[in-house]
């Protein structure tokens, strides 16, 4: 503890006969310069912090601030629940504050060191406990999987276990780190899900890490984040396939170089259900084999001429409405010449196997030549929205650069 030295000056006090030594008046008092009978006020502590030592039921979304009342700060460490809280020291070294929210129902210890106004060492140690909220929320899923290698169009999808009312606060807590900084933005697709995509396709070799600092974030009255989450993925080859429905051809490019082109057969049209959707699709999953039926359009009666049920090999899903790129040995004669499918992209068994083997989730399949547009929320049709439209779905309404919204 810092102690202040006081220099005592001898003085002679004359008291008149009958006078009361402790009397008031301008010259009265106890020699401390304050009211009679009161001790001199203690000098302020050289380092202090908010919420203060011993505080309880502290809101985890309120910042912890450490201040040098006299002198400067050297180092501040805030620990709770076995982890060290992230914080930043001001350029003048007078203030330190937490960067993110804290865990609920957790006891934190703060230790700080510094230098006083005269160069003497100063220190602070204190403890406080955050409140136990009546309700919590958590992240129930992050797509893609941690460590997954994905395609250049892959979105980052965060799903919560309950609706989020204060979306801006939650979005602010989602930090996206990239090996190569590119602009991106979050968009809420519903009360429980928010999606991140870059302004343009990811560069090949990009590494992306999500640091969800959601522990302690207030998502609704009385509801705070129970925990955070860390996940990351790597972008592989930039694979962009173009399906030209009118020319009945599919062309595959990898990192800007054409590696394969083959005849295909797309949806035969005539009805909306049998028309392949145009637009930017993303590969969502792979199945070998998969059973395809007409149940997706409500046809289950085997006597209905529209009924079908087939076991299909090497199928790459590109929408939620039943569209795949898959092997179709039954339409080999039409591939490259006519569109005869129920909406999928039919390919030869050899080409379908080749495409299946190298496909990654998030690979781009751009379909052209039909009058039915892919809906933005049909599968991962997020690239159907312009950059301006995409950013309009952000609660912060601004892009993410270098990890945080700017």
C-alpha positions in Angstrom: 0.0 0.0 0.0 1.2 3.5 -0.8 1.9 5.6 2.2 2.2 9.4 2.2 4.8 11.1 4.5 3.8 14.3 6.3 6.2 16.9 7.7 5.3 18.0 11.2 5.9 21.7 12.0 6.2 22.7 15.7 3.8 25.5 16.8 3.0 27.4 20.0 -0.6 27.7 21.0 -1.6 30.3 23.6 -4.8 29.6 25.4 -6.5 32.4 27.4 -7.6 31.7 30.9 -11.0 30.1 30.9 -11.0 29.5 27.2 -12.1 26.2 25.9 -9.3 24.5 24.1 -11.6 22.6 21.7 -13.6 25.6 20.8 -14.6 26.3 17.2 -13.9 29.4 15.0 -11.6 30.0 12.1 -8.5 29.0 14.1 -10.2 26.1 15.9 -10.2 22.4 15.2 -7.8 19.6 15.7 -4.9 20.8 13.7 -5.9 18.8 10.6 -7.5 21.7 8.8 -10.9 20.1 9.0 -13.8 20.3 11.4 -12.9 19.8 15.1 -12.7 16.1 16.2 -12.5 14.7 12.7 -9.5 12.9 11.3 -7.8 14.0 8.0 -9.3 12.3 5.0 -7.3 9.4 3.6 -5.6 10.1 0.2 -7.3 8.2 -2.7 -6.0 4.7 -3.5 -3.4 4.9 -6.3 -5.3 2.2 -8.3 -9.0 1.5 -8.1 -11.5 -0.5 -10.1 -15.1 -0.7 -11.0 -17.3 -2.6 -9.8 -15.2 -2.5 -6.6 -13.8 -5.1 -4.2 -16.4 -7.5 -2.8 -19.1 -6.5 -5.2 -21.8 -9.2 -5.8 -24.5 -9.7 -8.4 -22.5 -7.7 -11.0 -24.0 -7.6 -14.5 -21.6 -9.6 -16.7 -22.3 -7.2 -19.6 -20.9 -4.2 -17.8 -17.2 -3.4 -18.3 -14.6 -3.8 -15.6 -12.5 -0.6 -15.5 -9.2 -0.3 -13.7 -7.9 3.3 -13.2 -4.6 4.8 -12.0 -5.8 7.6 -9.8 -2.1 8.7 -9.4 0.6 7.5 -11.7 0.3 4.9 -14.4 -0.6 1.2 -14.9 1.9 -1.4 -15.9 -0.2 -4.6 -16.0 -3.7 -5.7 -15.3 -4.9 -9.3 -15.0 -8.5 -10.4 -14.6 -9.3 -14.1 -14.1 -12.5 -16.0 -13.5 -13.6 -19.6 -14.0 -10.0 -20.6 -14.9 -9.8 -18.2 -17.8 -8.1 -14.8 -18.3 -10.4 -12.1 -19.5 -9.3 -10.0 -22.5 -8.8 -6.3 -21.8 -7.0 -3.3 -23.2 -4.8 -0.7 -21.7 -5.3 2.9 -22.9 -2.3 4.6 -24.7 -1.7 6.9 -21.7 -1.7 3.8 -19.4 -4.2 5.4 -17.1 -7.1 3.1 -17.8 -7.7 -0.6 -18.5 -11.0 -2.1 -19.5 -12.5 -5.4 -20.5 -13.0 -6.0 -24.2 -15.8 -8.5 -23.9 -18.5 -9.5 -21.5 -17.9 -11.8 -18.5 -19.2 -15.2 -17.5 -22.4 -15.2 -15.4 -22.2 -16.6 -11.8 -18.4 -16.4 -11.7 -16.0 -15.0 -9.1 -13.3 -12.8 -10.7 -10.0 -11.7 -9.3 -8.3 -8.5 -10.5 -4.6 -7.8 -9.9 -2.9 -4.7 -11.1 0.5 -3.1 -10.8 1.7 0.3 -11.7 3.9 3.3 -10.7 2.8 6.2 -8.5 3.2 9.9 -9.1 6.7 9.9 -7.4 7.8 6.7 -9.2 7.0 4.3 -6.3 5.5 0.9 -7.1 1.7 0.6 -6.7 -0.6 -2.5 -6.6 -4.2 -3.5 -6.4 -6.0 -6.8 -5.7 -9.7 -7.2 -5.6 -12.6 -9.7 -6.1 -16.2 -9.6 -7.3 -18.9 -12.0 -8.4 -21.2 -11.8 -11.4 -24.9 -12.4 -11.1 -26.6 -15.7 -11.7 -29.3 -14.9 -14.4 -32.8 -16.4 -14.4 -32.2 -17.5 -18.0 -29.4 -18.3 -20.4 -28.7 -18.9 -24.1 -26.1 -20.9 -25.9 -24.8 -21.6 -29.4 -26.3 -25.0 -30.4 -24.5 -25.4 -33.7 -21.8 -23.8 -35.9 -21.5 -24.7 -39.6 -19.0 -25.6 -41.0 -17.5 -28.2 -38.6 -14.3 -27.2 -36.8 -11.3 -27.8 -39.0 -13.4 -28.6 -42.1 -12.0 -27.8 -45.5 -14.7 -26.0 -47.5 -15.4 -24.3 -50.8 -15.0 -20.7 -51.7 -18.7 -19.8 -51.2 -19.1 -21.4 -47.8 -21.1 -19.3 -45.3 -20.5 -19.3 -41.5 -23.8 -20.3 -39.9 -24.3 -19.8 -36.1 -27.5 -21.2 -34.6 -28.7 -20.5 -31.0 -30.8 -22.6 -28.7 -33.4 -19.8 -28.1 -34.6 -16.7 -29.9 -32.4 -13.6 -29.7 -34.1 -10.3 -28.9 -31.0 -8.0 -28.6 -29.4 -9.1 -31.9 -26.9 -6.2 -32.1 -25.4 -7.1 -28.8 -25.0 -10.7 -29.8 -23.7 -9.8 -33.3 -21.1 -7.5 -31.7 -19.8 -10.4 -29.7 -19.1 -12.6 -32.8 -15.5 -12.0 -33.8 -14.3 -13.4 -37.2 -10.6 -13.6 -37.6 -9.1 -14.2 -41.1 -5.6 -15.0 -42.3 -6.2 -12.6 -45.2 -8.5 -9.8 -44.1 -11.5 -9.4 -46.5 -14.8 -7.5 -45.8 -17.8 -9.6 -44.8 -21.1 -9.1 -42.9 -23.6 -11.0 -40.7 -27.2 -11.4 -41.7 -30.0 -12.7 -39.5 -32.0 -15.4 -41.2 -34.4 -15.8 -38.3 -34.6 -15.2 -34.5 -32.2 -18.1 -33.8 -29.7 -18.0 -36.6 -27.2 -15.5 -38.0 -25.0 -16.1 -41.1 -21.7 -14.6 -42.1 -20.4 -14.4 -45.7 -17.7 -12.3 -47.3 -18.5 -9.6 -49.9 -16.9 -11.8 -52.6 -16.0 -15.5 -52.6 -13.3 -16.6 -50.2 -9.8 -16.7 -51.6 -8.3 -20.2 -51.9 -6.2 -21.1 -48.8 -8.1 -18.6 -46.5 -8.3 -19.6 -42.9 -11.3 -18.3 -40.9 -11.8 -18.5 -37.1 -14.9 -17.7 -35.2 -14.5 -16.5 -31.6 -18.0 -16.2 -30.1 -17.6 -14.0 -27.0 -21.2 -14.7 -26.1 -20.7 -15.6 -22.4 -22.4 -12.8 -20.4 -24.0 -11.1 -23.4 -27.5 -9.9 -22.6 -29.8 -11.3 -25.3 -33.1 -10.4 -23.7 -34.3 -9.1 -20.2 -32.9 -11.6 -17.7 -31.2 -13.8 -20.4 -27.4 -13.9 -20.7 -25.0 -16.0 -22.6 -23.9 -19.1 -20.7 -20.7 -19.7 -22.6 -18.7 -18.8 -25.7 -17.6 -20.9 -28.6 -14.5 -21.2 -30.9 -14.5 -22.8 -34.3 -12.6 -22.5 -37.5 -12.3 -23.7 -41.1 -10.0 -23.6 -44.1 -10.9 -22.8 -47.7 -9.7 -25.3 -50.3 -9.6 -25.0 -54.1 -11.8 -22.3 -55.4 -14.1 -24.6 -57.4 -16.8 -22.9 -59.5 -19.1 -25.0 -61.7 -21.3 -23.4 -64.3 -24.4 -25.3 -65.5 -25.8 -23.9 -68.7 -29.3 -25.4 -69.0 -29.9 -24.1 -72.5 -26.7 -25.6 -73.8 -27.0 -28.7 -71.6 -23.5 -28.4 -70.4 -21.6 -28.2 -67.1 -18.1 -26.7 -66.9 -15.9 -27.0 -63.8 -13.1 -24.4 -63.0 -10.6 -24.7 -60.2 -8.7 -21.6 -59.2 -9.7 -20.0 -62.5 -8.6 -22.9 -64.8 -11.2 -25.1 -66.6 -10.6 -28.7 -65.6 -13.6 -30.5 -67.0 -16.7 -30.0 -69.2 -19.5 -32.5 -69.8 -22.9 -32.7 -71.2 -25.8 -32.8 -68.7 -29.6 -32.9 -68.6 -31.4 -30.4 -66.4 -35.1 -30.0 -65.4 -37.5 -30.6 -68.2 -39.7 -27.7 -67.2 -43.4 -27.4 -68.0 -44.1 -26.8 -64.3 -42.3 -24.9 -61.6 -41.5 -28.1 -59.8 -39.7 -29.6 -62.8 -37.7 -26.4 -63.5 -34.1 -26.3 -62.3 -33.5 -23.1 -60.3 -31.1 -20.5 -61.8 -28.6 -18.7 -59.6 -25.7 -19.3 -57.3 -26.1 -22.6 -55.5 -23.6 -24.1 -53.0 -22.8 -27.7 -52.5 -24.4 -28.6 -49.2 -23.9 -32.4 -48.8 -22.9 -35.6 -50.6 -24.7 -39.0 -50.6 -23.8 -42.2 -52.3 -26.3 -43.6 -52.7 -29.5 -41.6 -51.9 -33.1 -42.6 -52.5 -35.0 -39.9 -54.4 -38.8 -39.9 -54.5 -41.6 -37.7 -55.6 -42.8 -37.2 -52.0 -41.1 -33.8 -52.0 -43.9 -32.5 -54.2 -46.6 -34.4 -52.4 -46.8 -37.4 -54.8 -46.8 -40.7 -53.0 -49.3 -42.8 -55.0 -47.5 -45.3 -57.2 -50.3 -45.1 -59.7 -49.8 -41.4 -60.2 -47.8 -40.8 -63.5 -45.7 -38.3 -61.7 -44.6 -40.9 -59.1 -41.0 -42.0 -59.0 -38.5 -43.7 -56.6 -34.9 -44.2 -57.5 -31.7 -45.1 -55.8 -29.1 -42.5 -57.1 -25.3 -42.7 -57.0 -22.8 -39.9 -56.4 -25.3 -37.2 -55.5 -24.2 -33.7 -54.5 -27.0 -31.6 -53.0 -27.2 -28.0 -54.2 -30.5 -26.8 -52.7 -33.1 -27.7 -50.1 -35.8 -28.1 -52.8 -34.4 -31.5 -53.9 -31.8 -30.4 -56.5 -28.7 -32.5 -56.9 -25.9 -33.1 -59.4 -26.0 -36.8 -59.7 -25.3 -39.9 -61.8 -28.2 -40.7 -64.2 -27.3 -43.6 -66.5 -31.0 -43.7 -67.7 -30.6 -40.3 -69.4 -27.2 -40.7 -71.1 -28.7 -40.2 -74.6 -30.3 -36.9 -73.6 -27.3 -35.5 -71.7 -25.8 -32.7 -73.8 -28.9 -32.6 -76.0 -32.1 -32.2 -74.0 -33.5 -31.5 -70.5 -35.5 -34.4 -69.2 -35.0 -34.5 -65.4 -37.4 -33.6 -62.5 -35.1 -30.6 -61.7 -31.8 -32.2 -60.9 -28.6 -32.0 -63.0 -28.2 -35.4 -64.6 -24.7 -36.5 -65.5 -22.9 -39.6 -66.7 -21.9 -42.0 -64.0 -18.2 -41.3 -64.8 -18.5 -37.6 -64.6 -20.8 -37.7 -61.5 -18.3 -39.9 -59.7 -15.4 -37.5 -60.6 -17.4 -34.4 -59.5 -18.6 -36.2 -56.3 -15.0 -37.2 -55.3 -13.7 -33.6 -55.4 -16.7 -31.7 -54.1 -16.5 -29.7 -50.9 -19.3 -28.1 -48.9 -19.5 -24.5 -50.1 -18.4 -25.2 -53.7 -20.2 -22.9 -56.1 -22.6 -24.3 -58.7 -23.9 -21.4 -60.8 -27.0 -22.4 -62.9 -28.1 -20.3 -65.8 -30.8 -20.4 -68.5 -34.1 -21.0 -66.6 -36.9 -18.7 -65.6 -37.1 -19.9 -62.0 -34.7 -18.1 -59.7 -33.1 -19.8 -56.6 -34.6 -18.3 -53.5 -32.0 -16.8 -51.1 -33.1 -19.2 -48.3 -33.5 -22.3 -50.4 -30.6 -24.2 -49.0 -27.5 -21.9 -48.9 -28.7 -19.5 -51.7 -27.3 -16.6 -49.8 -25.2 -15.4 -52.7 -28.5 -14.6 -54.5 -28.6 -11.4 -52.4 -26.5 -8.4 -53.4 -23.9 -7.1 -51.0 -26.2 -4.1 -50.1 -29.2 -6.5 -49.6 -27.0 -8.8 -47.5 -25.8 -6.1 -45.1 -29.3 -4.8 -44.6 -30.0 -8.0 -42.6 -27.2 -7.2 -40.1 -28.4 -5.8 -36.7 -25.3 -3.5 -36.8 -25.8 -2.6 -40.5 -22.1 -2.4 -41.1 -19.4 -4.8 -42.5 -16.9 -6.8 -40.5 -13.3 -5.8 -41.1 -10.3 -7.3 -39.2 -12.6 -9.4 -37.0 -15.2 -6.9 -35.7 -17.9 -4.7 -37.2 -16.8 -1.3 -38.4 
